[in-house]
Amino acid sequence: MTCFTHIEYGSTGLAVKDVQARLASLGFDLADEATQGFFGSLTAQAVSAFRQRVNLPEGGDVDLETWTALVDETFMFGDRLLYLRLPHFHGRDVATLQTALGVLGFSCIADGIFGAHTEQAVRDFQQNAGISSDGIVGHSTFSAINRLRHSWEGKSSLCYEATALGFARAAEVLERISICIFGADELACRIAERISNLAMATTSSSRVTCVSSPEQISDNSKLTIILTSKGGKAKEQDSVPLVLYDNDATIGARMATALTLPATGQRRIVVHVAYSFDTDDADRASRREQHAAIALLDALCLSFS
């Protein structure tokens, strides 16, 4: 990266070439000036258009504020380590990270500023992906997000698709994939049983089983789901993805994220049902449990479809 010096019409040298390369990467047409290292009229027009794009004062020269904005806009995702600091990281790579997290089901506003909310979204994603939840976007986190690029690139983080598979497609998944579900507490056990019953109601050939103790978990299952309503994971599950289910809109994306990333050995995930089921109305509590079971089974089927 070239050290900053004020650049204006008529300037020449490496600093000008650096500015021109960055402008060209952002889609500005500099024609022959892009290779000449001469700050001519086309470069001045591009700088003026760029300043307008990022809401800087009008002008065709590159002052410190313009240079800083130009550097920020040309950082690509993966170019640098991202983490919470003061002053905050900001730039195009941060916005890309935020967009990806939002689409993958981790609430994050794509403002291009790596603040506390972005750090929390990173930590949630890391837990969901079964990697160290340190809030730092280093190699492992970048690689995990990049492997999911097909899921988030070109999509909006402002809305989520809460949908269910058609009956036939859901049945195909349930007959093809062996899934073992263990409820780690009383409420989780009831929801696990409901998931198993729903799967059997979908197809009598369902391969979804519910067990009452960890010892009953089958080694032949393609996926083991440890369902909990208490939150957290056991120490031996540190590398196991944790899927937080706190709303219907994001559970599909979060489940797909956990199940799309590569796993070694038998695949396991922990699903924390974070809905509140506290109610004196037994019928209402039963309906909530059934709703959670339906949403989780839909998310599973969609992830494997």
KETORLUM-597474 format. One line per 10 residues: number of its first residue (from 1); for each residue z, x, y of N, C-alpha, C. Coordinates in steps of 0.2 Angstrom, whole numbers. Atoms other than C-alpha are relative to their C-alpha. Last residue first. Layout:
<atoms>
NUM) Z,X,Y,Z,X,Y,Z,X,Y  ...
</atoms>
This chain:
<atoms>
305) 6,4,1,1,-164,-157,-6,5,2  3,-2,6,16,-153,-160,-7,-3,-1  0,-7,0,24,-154,-143,-4,3,-6  5,-3,-5,19,-172,-141,-1,7,-1  7,2,2,28,-177,-157,-6,3,4  2,-4,6,43,-168,-152,-7,-1,-2  1,-7,-2,44,-176,-135,-2,5,-5  7,0,-4,41,-193,-142,-1,7,2  5,0,5,56,-190,-154,-7,0,3  0,-7,4,67,-184,-140,-6,0,-5
295) 3,-5,-5,62,-200,-129,0,7,-3  7,1,-1,65,-212,-143,-3,6,4  3,-2,6,82,-204,-148,-8,-1,1  1,-7,1,87,-205,-130,-3,3,-6  4,-2,-5,83,-223,-128,-1,8,-1  6,1,3,92,-227,-144,-6,3,4  1,-5,6,107,-218,-138,-6,-1,-3  1,-6,-3,106,-228,-121,-1,5,-6  7,0,-3,104,-244,-130,-2,6,3  5,0,6,119,-241,-141,-7,0,3
285) 0,-7,3,129,-237,-125,-4,1,-6  3,-4,-5,124,-254,-117,0,8,-3  7,1,1,129,-263,-133,-4,4,5  2,-3,6,146,-255,-133,-8,-1,-1  4,5,3,150,-259,-115,-4,3,-6  -4,5,4,165,-249,-110,-5,-5,-4  0,7,-2,153,-235,-104,5,-4,-5  -6,3,-1,152,-216,-104,-1,-7,2  0,6,5,135,-212,-111,7,-3,1  -7,3,1,131,-200,-97,-1,-6,-4
275) -1,6,-3,114,-190,-100,8,-2,-1  -4,0,-6,115,-172,-103,1,-6,3  1,7,-3,108,-172,-121,5,0,6  -6,3,-4,108,-153,-124,-2,-7,3  2,5,-5,94,-148,-137,7,-3,3  -6,5,-2,97,-132,-146,-3,-5,5  -1,1,-7,81,-124,-154,6,-4,1  -5,4,-2,77,-116,-170,0,-1,7  0,2,-6,61,-108,-178,6,-5,1  -1,7,0,63,-99,-194,1,-2,7
265) -4,3,5,57,-81,-192,0,-8,0  0,-4,6,51,-75,-176,5,-3,-5  -6,-1,3,46,-87,-162,0,5,-6  0,-2,7,31,-88,-151,7,1,-2  -1,-7,0,32,-99,-135,1,3,-8  6,-4,0,25,-116,-138,1,7,0  3,-1,7,41,-124,-145,-7,3,1  -4,-3,5,52,-121,-130,-4,1,-7  -1,-7,-2,39,-125,-117,4,4,-5  6,-3,1,34,-141,-126,0,8,2
255) 0,0,7,52,-147,-126,-7,4,-2  -5,-5,2,53,-143,-107,0,1,-8  2,-7,-2,37,-152,-103,5,5,-3  6,-2,4,42,-167,-114,-3,7,2  -1,-2,7,59,-168,-107,-6,2,-4  1,-7,2,54,-167,-89,1,2,-7  6,-2,-3,51,-186,-84,-1,8,-2  6,1,4,64,-193,-96,-6,4,2  4,5,-2,79,-185,-88,-6,-1,-4  -4,4,-5,94,-174,-92,-4,-5,3
245) 3,6,-1,87,-166,-108,5,-4,5  -4,5,-3,91,-148,-107,-4,-6,1  3,5,-4,82,-137,-120,4,-5,3  -5,6,-2,91,-122,-125,-4,-4,4  1,4,-6,80,-109,-134,4,-6,1  3,6,2,89,-98,-147,-2,-4,6  7,-1,-1,92,-80,-142,-4,-6,-2  2,-3,-7,110,-82,-138,-7,0,1  6,3,-2,113,-93,-154,-3,2,7  6,-2,4,125,-82,-162,-6,-3,1
235) 1,-7,-2,137,-85,-147,-6,3,-4  -4,-4,4,136,-104,-150,-2,8,2  2,-2,7,126,-113,-137,6,4,-3  -1,-7,2,130,-123,-121,-2,1,-7  3,-5,-4,131,-142,-118,2,7,-3  -5,-4,-3,143,-155,-125,-2,6,4  -1,4,-6,130,-168,-130,6,4,4  -7,0,-2,123,-157,-144,1,-4,7  -1,5,-5,108,-158,-155,7,1,2  -7,1,-1,104,-142,-165,1,-5,6
225) -2,2,-6,85,-144,-170,8,-1,0  -7,3,0,79,-135,-184,2,-1,7  -4,0,-7,60,-132,-185,7,-3,-2  4,-3,-5,48,-128,-199,4,1,6  2,4,-6,61,-133,-212,-4,4,5  7,2,0,61,-124,-228,-3,-3,6  3,-6,-2,78,-115,-225,-8,-1,0  4,-3,4,86,-132,-225,-4,6,2  6,-1,-3,101,-136,-215,-5,4,-5  6,5,3,114,-143,-226,-6,2,3
215) 1,-3,7,127,-128,-222,-6,-4,-3  4,-6,0,126,-133,-204,-2,3,-6  -4,-6,-1,134,-150,-207,-5,6,0  -7,1,-3,129,-168,-206,4,6,1  -5,-2,4,110,-167,-209,7,0,4  -6,-1,-4,96,-177,-202,6,2,-5  -7,2,4,79,-176,-210,6,2,5  -5,-1,-5,61,-177,-202,7,-2,-4  -4,-6,2,48,-175,-215,5,2,5  -3,-4,-5,41,-193,-212,4,6,-4
205) 1,-7,2,31,-200,-227,3,5,5  -5,-1,6,38,-218,-224,-1,7,-3  4,-1,6,29,-217,-207,5,2,-5  6,-2,-2,35,-223,-190,-5,1,-6  3,6,-1,50,-231,-197,-7,1,3  1,3,6,55,-215,-205,-4,-7,1  6,-4,3,53,-206,-188,-2,-3,-7  6,1,-3,64,-219,-180,-6,3,-3  2,6,2,77,-217,-193,-6,-3,3  3,0,7,77,-198,-191,-2,-7,-2
195) 6,-3,0,79,-200,-172,-3,0,-7  4,5,-3,93,-213,-174,-7,3,0  2,5,5,102,-201,-186,-5,-5,3  4,-4,5,101,-187,-173,-2,-5,-6  7,0,-3,107,-199,-159,-5,3,-5  3,7,0,122,-204,-169,-7,0,2  1,3,7,126,-186,-174,-3,-6,0  6,-3,2,124,-180,-155,-2,-2,-7  6,3,-3,137,-193,-151,-6,3,-2  0,7,3,150,-187,-164,-6,-3,3
185) -5,4,-2,146,-168,-161,-1,-7,-1  -6,-5,0,135,-154,-167,6,-4,2  -4,2,-6,121,-166,-173,7,4,0  -8,0,1,110,-157,-185,3,-2,7  -4,1,-6,91,-161,-186,7,0,-1  -7,2,2,79,-154,-199,4,0,7  -5,-1,-5,60,-155,-195,7,-2,-2  -7,1,3,46,-153,-208,5,2,6  -5,-4,-3,30,-155,-198,6,-1,-3  3,-7,0,14,-163,-206,6,5,1
175) 2,-1,7,20,-181,-210,-1,8,-1  -6,1,4,29,-182,-193,-1,1,-7  -5,-6,-1,14,-175,-184,6,0,-4  3,-6,2,2,-187,-192,4,6,1  -1,0,7,13,-202,-189,-2,7,-3  -7,-1,1,14,-198,-170,1,1,-8  -1,-7,-1,-5,-197,-170,7,2,-1  4,-4,6,-7,-214,-179,1,8,1  -3,1,7,6,-223,-168,-3,5,-5  2,6,4,-1,-216,-151,3,0,-7
165) 6,0,4,8,-203,-143,-1,-6,-3  -2,0,7,21,-206,-129,-7,0,-4  5,4,4,20,-202,-111,2,0,-7  -4,3,5,31,-196,-97,-4,-5,-4  3,5,4,18,-185,-87,6,-2,-6  0,-1,7,27,-176,-73,-3,-6,-4  -1,6,5,25,-176,-55,-1,2,-7  -3,5,-3,26,-164,-40,1,-6,-5  -7,0,2,23,-148,-50,4,-6,3  -5,1,-6,4,-151,-48,7,0,-3
155) -3,6,0,-8,-143,-61,5,-1,6  4,5,-3,-21,-129,-59,3,-7,0  5,-2,-5,-12,-118,-71,-4,-5,3  -2,2,-7,3,-126,-79,-5,2,5  -4,6,-1,0,-128,-98,1,-1,7  4,6,1,-14,-115,-100,3,-7,1  5,1,-6,-3,-102,-91,-4,-6,-1  1,7,-1,10,-104,-105,-4,-2,6  3,2,6,8,-86,-111,-1,-8,0  7,-1,1,10,-81,-93,-3,-3,-6
145) 3,5,-5,27,-90,-91,-8,1,-1  -1,7,3,33,-80,-107,-3,-5,5  4,1,6,26,-64,-101,0,-7,-3  7,0,-2,33,-65,-84,-4,-2,-6  1,7,-3,50,-69,-91,-7,-1,2  0,5,5,49,-54,-103,-1,-7,3  6,0,5,42,-42,-90,1,-6,-5  3,-6,3,54,-46,-76,-5,-1,-5  6,1,2,58,-62,-66,-3,7,-2  5,-5,-2,76,-60,-64,-6,-1,-3
135) 3,2,-6,88,-75,-65,-5,5,3  -2,-4,-6,98,-67,-78,-3,-2,6  0,4,-6,96,-79,-93,3,3,6  -6,-2,-4,91,-67,-106,0,-4,6  0,-7,-2,77,-75,-117,6,0,5  -4,-4,4,77,-91,-127,0,7,1  4,-4,3,63,-100,-118,4,5,-5  4,4,4,74,-114,-113,-5,4,-4  -4,3,5,87,-102,-107,-4,-4,-5  -1,-6,4,74,-92,-97,5,-3,-6
125) 5,-2,4,68,-108,-89,1,5,-6  1,6,5,85,-114,-84,-6,2,-4  -5,-1,5,88,-96,-76,-1,-6,-5  2,-5,4,71,-97,-67,5,1,-6  6,2,4,75,-114,-60,-2,5,-5  -3,5,5,92,-108,-54,-5,-2,-5  -4,-4,5,84,-93,-46,2,-4,-5  5,-3,4,71,-105,-37,4,5,-6  3,5,5,85,-115,-31,-5,3,-5  -5,2,5,95,-100,-24,-3,-5,-5
115) -7,1,-2,80,-93,-14,4,-2,-6  -4,-1,6,63,-85,-19,7,-1,2  -6,-3,-2,52,-92,-4,5,0,-7  2,-7,0,34,-97,-8,6,4,2  1,-2,-7,37,-115,-4,-1,7,1  5,-5,-1,33,-122,-21,-1,2,7  4,2,-5,49,-133,-23,-5,6,1  1,-6,-4,57,-130,-40,-5,-2,5  1,3,-7,63,-143,-53,0,6,5  -6,-3,-3,61,-135,-70,-1,-1,7
105) -6,5,1,49,-146,-81,6,3,3  -4,-1,6,35,-134,-85,6,-4,-1  4,3,5,25,-140,-70,3,0,-7  0,7,-2,39,-135,-58,-4,-4,-6  -6,2,2,41,-118,-66,1,-8,1  -1,-1,8,23,-114,-65,6,-3,-2  5,5,2,22,-120,-46,1,0,-8  -4,7,-1,38,-110,-42,-5,-5,-3  -5,1,4,30,-94,-50,3,-7,0  3,0,7,14,-96,-41,5,-1,-5
95) 3,7,1,23,-99,-25,-3,-1,-7  -6,5,0,33,-83,-28,-2,-7,-1  -3,-1,7,17,-73,-32,6,-5,-1  4,4,4,9,-80,-15,3,0,-8  7,-2,1,23,-73,-5,-3,-5,-5  4,6,-2,42,-73,-1,-7,3,-1  7,-1,2,56,-62,-8,-4,-6,2  3,3,6,72,-67,1,-7,3,-1  4,6,-1,80,-56,14,-4,-2,-7  1,1,-7,92,-55,6,-3,6,3
85) -2,-6,-5,90,-55,-13,0,-3,7  -3,3,-6,87,-67,-28,3,6,4  -7,2,1,75,-60,-40,3,-2,6  -2,5,-5,56,-55,-42,8,-2,-2  -6,3,3,50,-39,-50,2,-5,5  -6,-3,-1,32,-35,-44,6,-4,-3  0,-6,-3,14,-38,-47,6,4,1  -1,-6,4,17,-51,-60,-1,7,3  -5,1,4,10,-66,-50,1,6,-5  2,4,6,-2,-59,-38,6,0,-4
75) -4,-1,6,4,-53,-21,-2,-4,-5  5,-4,5,-11,-55,-8,4,2,-6  6,5,3,-3,-69,2,-4,3,-5  -3,6,4,13,-59,5,-5,-4,-3  -3,-3,6,3,-43,11,3,-6,-5  6,-1,4,-7,-54,23,2,4,-7  2,6,3,9,-62,30,-6,2,-5  -5,3,5,17,-45,33,-3,-6,-4  0,-5,6,1,-38,41,4,-3,-5  6,2,3,0,-54,53,-1,5,-7
65) -1,6,3,18,-51,58,-6,-2,-4  -4,0,5,15,-33,61,1,-6,-4  -7,-3,-3,0,-35,72,4,0,-6  -5,0,5,-18,-37,65,6,4,2  -3,-6,2,-30,-42,78,5,0,-5  4,-3,4,-41,-57,80,2,7,-2  1,-7,-1,-29,-69,88,-4,3,-5  7,-2,0,-22,-86,88,-1,7,2  3,1,-6,-3,-87,84,-7,2,0  -2,-5,-5,2,-88,66,-4,-1,6
55) -4,3,-6,1,-104,56,3,6,4  -7,-1,1,-4,-96,39,4,-2,6  -2,3,7,-22,-103,39,8,1,-1  0,8,-1,-24,-100,58,3,-3,-7  -6,1,-4,-19,-81,55,0,-8,1  -6,-1,4,-32,-80,41,7,-2,4  0,6,4,-46,-88,52,7,1,-5  -2,6,-4,-42,-75,66,1,-6,-5  -7,0,-2,-42,-61,53,2,-6,4  -4,2,6,-58,-67,46,7,1,1
45) 0,8,1,-66,-68,63,4,-1,-6  -4,3,-5,-60,-50,67,0,-8,-1  -7,-1,2,-67,-43,51,5,-4,5  -1,4,5,-84,-51,55,8,0,-3  0,7,-2,-84,-44,72,2,-5,-6  5,3,-4,-80,-26,67,1,-8,1  -3,6,-2,-65,-16,61,-5,-3,5  0,1,-7,-74,-2,52,2,-7,2  -6,-2,-4,-69,3,35,0,0,7  1,-5,-5,-87,2,29,6,3,3
35) 0,-6,3,-85,-7,12,0,6,5  -5,-1,5,-79,-24,18,0,7,-3  -6,-3,-3,-90,-22,34,6,1,-5  -1,-7,0,-105,-25,24,6,3,2  6,-4,1,-102,-43,21,1,7,0  1,-5,-5,-85,-48,27,-6,4,0  6,-4,0,-84,-65,18,-1,5,5  4,-1,-7,-66,-71,17,-6,5,-1  6,4,0,-61,-77,-1,-3,1,7  -2,7,-2,-42,-71,-1,-7,-4,1
25) -3,3,6,-47,-55,-11,2,-7,1  5,1,5,-59,-51,3,3,-4,-6  3,6,-2,-45,-52,16,-6,-2,-5  -4,5,0,-35,-40,6,-3,-7,2  0,1,7,-49,-28,4,4,-6,-1  6,3,2,-52,-29,23,0,-2,-8  0,6,-3,-34,-25,27,-6,-4,-2  -5,3,4,-34,-10,15,0,-8,3  3,1,7,-51,-4,22,5,-4,-4  5,5,-1,-44,-5,40,-3,-2,-7
15) -4,6,-2,-28,5,35,-5,-6,1  -2,3,6,-40,18,27,4,-7,1  -5,-3,5,-49,21,42,2,-4,-5  3,-2,7,-57,13,57,5,3,-4  -4,-5,5,-52,3,72,-4,2,-6  2,-7,-1,-65,-5,84,4,5,-4  7,-1,0,-57,-22,85,-2,7,2  4,5,-4,-39,-21,81,-7,2,0  7,-1,2,-26,-13,69,-4,-6,5  4,6,-4,-8,-10,74,-7,1,-1
5) 1,-2,-7,-1,2,61,-4,-5,3  3,4,-5,7,-3,44,-1,4,7  -5,2,-5,9,9,30,-3,-3,6  0,-4,-6,-5,7,17,6,-2,5  0,4,-6,0,0,0,0,4,6
</atoms>
